Amino acid sequence: MKRRIILFLAVAGATLGCYAQDKADYTPEIHGTLRGKYEYETQDGEGRFEVRTARVSVSGKVIPEVEYKAEIDLCDEGEIKMLDAYTRLKPWKNFQFTIGQMRVPFTIDAHRSPDKQYFANRSFIAKQVGNIRDVGAMVGYDFQAGIPMRVEAGLFNGSGLTNQKDYWTKGINFSAKAQLFFTKALTLTLSAQKIKPDSITVMMYDGGLTWKRAGFLAEAEYLFKTYAHDAYKNVHAVDVFTSYDIPVKKSLIKKVSPLVRYDFMTDHSNGKRNTAGILTTNDYQRHRVTAGATVSLSKPFQTDIRLNFEKYFYRHDGIPKTSERDKVVIEFMTHF
């Protein structure tokens, strides 16, 4: 009788486990980010309305250990782009393997999605110098080594988002990133990346500190970019900003966050040769100071109004691009 009871309990436990697994909710989640803005250039007296982002994503689980995500932007600077398209395996609690198209593990600011940005326009590091999305495979692991750490590393084609069908290569790009969580408030991020946009290898190294406590956030990031065979001079880029959250009670407005940023970059080449077979300057050296405030109508990074003023400083021989001049920006961001 005792054996029968034990056998019954074992079978019942297994049956309940299977039933619970069958009843698990694997309904896909749909998310999106919309960013509409108005920009006014103070020097030229010209303005424009723009839909900067119209992202829609579908994500979920097939089984507890297998996740997926597909994300498309219907208006990325006027173009439709497939951004994320990957499968992620989590066979163990602290380990994950991702294969597909994704943001590579590199930098701090470039890794933020549009709804998580603090300013209406991205930093030079996030937009020009370290902005990479590619197709490949990546592993991630969380562990303790005296302090909590997260390490991510991956191998990637170097083909970018659209050049996959007939792309074959004998070389592989790589990217690696480590986050060290010294305290709940202080995080050190270090990363390195190799890319080959054309025939010239480019190495990038990035490091930054993030301090966040009691509504106050301060972050400093530095990126160094070097080109093989001295094909182009080394590039340096810096991004430093602070933000402070002020809660607002009994109002449509939930929070107001004054913020200020300084970023800088030296002359920069995207690593692609011109018709003469040499690398040229795609972005001229400049400094920028951005000041403003973010007004949150709901939870932070859900319904935000971003008000910014950007002041640019160029050398006498610097040639500003049309959208890289002094301007006032008001942006409405909605994430759902």
WOZIDA-V236809 format. One record per residue. N is the residue number from 0. RES is the residue in three letters. PHI is phi in whole degrees, -180 to 180 (NA if undefined). D_CENTER is the distance of its C-alpha to the mean C-alpha in Angstrom with 2 decimals. Layout:
<<N	RES	PHI	D_CENTER> <N	RES	PHI	D_CENTER>>
This chain:
<<0	MET	NA	61.30> <1	LYS	-62	58.83> <2	ARG	-64	57.29> <3	ARG	-65	57.07> <4	ILE	-63	55.28> <5	ILE	-63	52.72> <6	LEU	-64	52.25> <7	PHE	-62	51.87> <8	LEU	-63	49.25> <9	ALA	-65	47.26> <10	VAL	-64	47.42> <11	ALA	-63	46.59> <12	GLY	-63	43.55> <13	ALA	-65	42.27> <14	THR	-64	42.97> <15	LEU	-64	41.15> <16	GLY	-64	38.15> <17	CYS	-65	38.06> <18	TYR	-64	38.62> <19	ALA	-63	35.75> <20	GLN	-67	33.45> <21	ASP	-65	34.76> <22	LYS	-87	34.19> <23	ALA	-61	30.56> <24	ASP	-89	28.32> <25	TYR	-111	26.17> <26	THR	-63	25.76> <27	PRO	-60	22.52> <28	GLU	-99	20.13> <29	ILE	-111	19.13> <30	HIS	-128	16.28> <31	GLY	-158	15.31> <32	THR	-136	13.77> <33	LEU	-120	16.06> <34	ARG	-131	15.77> <35	GLY	-114	19.09> <36	LYS	-143	19.96> <37	TYR	-126	22.95> <38	GLU	-123	22.94> <39	TYR	-129	26.15> <40	GLU	-85	26.74> <41	THR	-71	29.37> <42	GLN	-75	30.90> <43	ASP	-96	31.63> <44	GLY	70	32.14> <45	GLU	-113	30.06> <46	GLY	-140	27.61> <47	ARG	-160	25.68> <48	PHE	-96	24.15> <49	GLU	-152	20.99> <50	VAL	-95	19.00> <51	ARG	-86	15.51> <52	THR	-142	13.83> <53	ALA	-143	15.81> <54	ARG	-92	13.76> <55	VAL	-134	15.76> <56	SER	-133	15.06> <57	VAL	-123	17.68> <58	SER	-144	17.31> <59	GLY	169	19.98> <60	LYS	-127	22.28> <61	VAL	-90	25.23> <62	ILE	-138	26.68> <63	PRO	-55	25.43> <64	GLU	-94	24.22> <65	VAL	-128	22.47> <66	GLU	-113	19.39> <67	TYR	-147	17.96> <68	LYS	-155	15.34> <69	ALA	-135	15.60> <70	GLU	-134	13.50> <71	ILE	-131	14.74> <72	ASP	-110	14.22> <73	LEU	-80	17.76> <74	CYS	-153	17.20> <75	ASP	-95	14.44> <76	GLU	54	16.59> <77	GLY	87	19.57> <78	GLU	-119	18.75> <79	ILE	-91	18.24> <80	LYS	-135	15.57> <81	MET	-81	15.01> <82	LEU	-102	11.35> <83	ASP	-106	11.57> <84	ALA	-157	15.09> <85	TYR	-145	15.75> <86	THR	-114	18.24> <87	ARG	-125	17.70> <88	LEU	-103	20.81> <89	LYS	-127	21.46> <90	PRO	-70	25.06> <91	TRP	-130	25.06> <92	LYS	-58	23.66> <93	ASN	-103	21.53> <94	PHE	-126	20.70> <95	GLN	-146	18.56> <96	PHE	-127	18.56> <97	THR	-124	16.22> <98	ILE	-135	17.43> <99	GLY	139	16.40> <100	GLN	-107	13.61> <101	MET	-162	10.01> <102	ARG	-74	6.75> <103	VAL	-73	8.69> <104	PRO	-77	8.83> <105	PHE	-158	8.61> <106	THR	68	8.17> <107	ILE	-101	7.19> <108	ASP	-70	6.08> <109	ALA	-68	4.16> <110	HIS	-86	1.95> <111	ARG	-80	3.02> <112	SER	-74	4.75> <113	PRO	-56	7.79> <114	ASP	-74	10.03> <115	LYS	-98	8.53> <116	GLN	-73	8.72> <117	TYR	-94	12.03> <118	PHE	-120	13.33> <119	ALA	-63	14.22> <120	ASN	-113	13.06> <121	ARG	-69	10.11> <122	SER	-69	11.34> <123	PHE	-62	12.97> <124	ILE	-62	10.80> <125	ALA	-75	7.60> <126	LYS	-98	10.04> <127	GLN	-100	12.93> <128	VAL	-90	12.96> <129	GLY	-122	9.98> <130	ASN	-90	8.14> <131	ILE	-132	9.09> <132	ARG	-127	9.32> <133	ASP	-156	12.69> <134	VAL	-106	15.41> <135	GLY	176	16.65> <136	ALA	-135	17.12> <137	MET	-143	15.53> <138	VAL	-118	17.15> <139	GLY	-138	16.17> <140	TYR	-146	18.82> <141	ASP	-103	19.43> <142	PHE	-157	22.64> <143	GLN	-109	24.85> <144	ALA	-136	26.05> <145	GLY	89	27.67> <146	ILE	-134	24.39> <147	PRO	-65	21.68> <148	MET	-138	19.18> <149	ARG	-131	16.36> <150	VAL	-120	16.19> <151	GLU	-132	14.15> <152	ALA	-152	15.43> <153	GLY	-155	15.73> <154	LEU	-114	17.76> <155	PHE	-139	16.75> <156	ASN	-61	18.99> <157	GLY	91	17.70> <158	SER	-87	18.76> <159	GLY	78	15.56> <160	LEU	-88	15.33> <161	THR	-117	18.90> <162	ASN	-107	21.18> <163	GLN	-112	21.86> <164	LYS	-56	25.39> <165	ASP	-111	27.50> <166	TYR	-94	25.14> <167	TRP	-132	26.73> <168	THR	-147	26.18> <169	LYS	-93	27.98> <170	GLY	-115	25.03> <171	ILE	-126	21.74> <172	ASN	-81	18.49> <173	PHE	-137	16.99> <174	SER	-149	14.06> <175	ALA	-143	14.46> <176	LYS	-146	12.90> <177	ALA	-128	15.03> <178	GLN	-117	14.67> <179	LEU	-113	18.07> <180	PHE	-97	18.88> <181	PHE	-64	22.03> <182	THR	-141	22.61> <183	LYS	-65	21.06> <184	ALA	-96	20.28> <185	LEU	-114	19.31> <186	THR	-131	16.54> <187	LEU	-106	16.48> <188	THR	-122	13.62> <189	LEU	-126	14.83> <190	SER	-153	13.52> <191	ALA	-144	15.20> <192	GLN	-153	14.85> <193	LYS	-115	17.55> <194	ILE	-132	17.30> <195	LYS	-144	20.25> <196	PRO	-61	19.61> <197	ASP	-136	23.42> <198	SER	-108	26.15> <199	ILE	-114	24.94> <200	THR	-74	22.83> <201	VAL	-122	20.08> <202	MET	-112	19.00> <203	MET	-131	16.22> <204	TYR	-131	16.25> <205	ASP	-139	14.00> <206	GLY	-146	15.01> <207	GLY	-161	14.42> <208	LEU	-121	16.03> <209	THR	-125	15.07> <210	TRP	-122	18.15> <211	LYS	-138	18.31> <212	ARG	-160	21.74> <213	ALA	51	23.90> <214	GLY	85	21.71> <215	PHE	-101	21.03> <216	LEU	-130	17.71> <217	ALA	-135	17.64> <218	GLU	-144	15.04> <219	ALA	-135	15.79> <220	GLU	-139	13.90> <221	TYR	-131	15.69> <222	LEU	-128	15.01> <223	PHE	-119	18.03> <224	LYS	-127	18.36> <225	THR	-132	21.69> <226	TYR	-113	23.43> <227	ALA	-64	26.16> <228	HIS	61	29.79> <229	ASP	52	29.00> <230	ALA	-67	28.07> <231	TYR	-156	26.20> <232	LYS	-67	26.13> <233	ASN	-60	23.49> <234	VAL	-114	20.52> <235	HIS	-122	19.49> <236	ALA	-141	16.66> <237	VAL	-133	16.41> <238	ASP	-140	14.44> <239	VAL	-132	16.41> <240	PHE	-151	16.43> <241	THR	-135	18.27> <242	SER	-148	18.53> <243	TYR	-136	21.37> <244	ASP	-89	21.87> <245	ILE	-117	25.37> <246	PRO	-65	26.42> <247	VAL	-124	28.77> <248	LYS	-102	31.39> <249	LYS	54	33.48> <250	SER	-157	31.59> <251	LEU	-59	29.33> <252	ILE	-82	26.83> <253	LYS	-95	25.44> <254	LYS	-160	23.66> <255	VAL	-124	23.42> <256	SER	-125	20.99> <257	PRO	-65	22.12> <258	LEU	-155	19.57> <259	VAL	-146	19.75> <260	ARG	-140	17.65> <261	TYR	-124	18.86> <262	ASP	-136	17.02> <263	PHE	-151	18.79> <264	MET	-149	18.76> <265	THR	-84	21.79> <266	ASP	-50	22.83> <267	HIS	-135	20.29> <268	SER	-117	20.89> <269	ASN	-79	18.54> <270	GLY	89	20.83> <271	LYS	-106	22.79> <272	ARG	-75	26.54> <273	ASN	-87	28.61> <274	THR	-64	31.94> <275	ALA	-86	33.68> <276	GLY	84	31.51> <277	ILE	-126	29.88> <278	LEU	-85	26.51> <279	THR	-121	26.46> <280	THR	-80	24.51> <281	ASN	-96	21.91> <282	ASP	-136	20.74> <283	TYR	-84	23.33> <284	GLN	-55	23.12> <285	ARG	-162	22.46> <286	HIS	-109	21.95> <287	ARG	-147	20.57> <288	VAL	-118	21.26> <289	THR	-121	19.65> <290	ALA	-135	21.43> <291	GLY	168	21.64> <292	ALA	-154	21.15> <293	THR	-114	19.25> <294	VAL	-107	21.73> <295	SER	-102	20.86> <296	LEU	-94	23.34> <297	SER	-145	22.27> <298	LYS	-62	20.04> <299	PRO	-54	17.18> <300	PHE	67	14.16> <301	GLN	-115	16.61> <302	THR	-137	18.85> <303	ASP	-121	18.13> <304	ILE	-113	19.91> <305	ARG	-108	18.33> <306	LEU	-114	21.05> <307	ASN	-135	20.30> <308	PHE	-122	22.55> <309	GLU	-113	21.33> <310	LYS	-116	23.90> <311	TYR	-103	23.63> <312	PHE	-133	25.86> <313	TYR	-114	26.76> <314	ARG	-68	29.43> <315	HIS	-64	32.63> <316	ASP	-101	31.78> <317	GLY	-75	28.16> <318	ILE	-113	27.64> <319	PRO	-70	25.15> <320	LYS	-74	23.41> <321	THR	-55	24.37> <322	SER	-97	21.25> <323	GLU	-114	20.91> <324	ARG	-131	23.86> <325	ASP	-54	24.84> <326	LYS	-159	23.96> <327	VAL	-104	23.86> <328	VAL	-128	21.08> <329	ILE	-125	21.41> <330	GLU	-129	18.73> <331	PHE	-108	19.15> <332	MET	-116	16.19> <333	THR	-128	17.21> <334	HIS	-121	15.42> <335	PHE	-134	17.78>>
